[in-house]
Amino acid sequence: MKEPMTLQGYDLLLEEFKYLREVEKPRVTHEKQVAAAQGDRSENAEYHAAKEQLRHIDKRLFYLNSMIEKAVVIDPSSLDHTRVHFGSTVELENLADNSSEIYTICGVLEAEPENGLISVHSPLAKQVIGKEEEDQFYIHLPNGKKEYEIVSISYIPIFERKKNIRTKKDFGFQ
């Protein structure tokens, strides 16, 4: 399955992969070697902690590598936002209570559902993709069926809406 993402999201993915591979893994490998040199490994907490950290790093590297291989970089600013698609910001009206909800369709690694950034694979995103303003639709959610109308479709850069942008200090396993 292809994983759509913005260029900024892809660059961040590569940055984390490179940091883990070139900085974190060698650092923890060195810590493991130093701890192993201290003798009996069966009761060596530092050795076992480093070994566990390496397992976590390797799992994350495997995941990031698979995301890199599946990545499809899309520039949402170049797309026509008369219909909902990747990168669209959609204002929905909940027809049950006339409340307004705003969501931006983004990649899995860019998603922050608590901030209105939803994955292109989410049930709501799947329902709105391809629709136009004033279209109505139903969606079955865990707390019941909801009916919405699309009030507006616009383009707001995903990283302008993100609140949790990972940096190098977030990449490590310390």
ABEGO torsion letter per residue (X at the ends): XBBBBBAAAAAAAAAAAAAAAAAAAAAAAAAAAAAAAAEBAAABAAAAAAAAAAAAAAAAAAAAAAAAAABBBBBAAABBAABBBBGBBBBBBBAAAGBBBBBBBBBAAABBAAAGBBBAABAAAAAABGBBBGBBBBBBBAAEBBBBBBABBBBBBAAAABABBBBAAAABAX
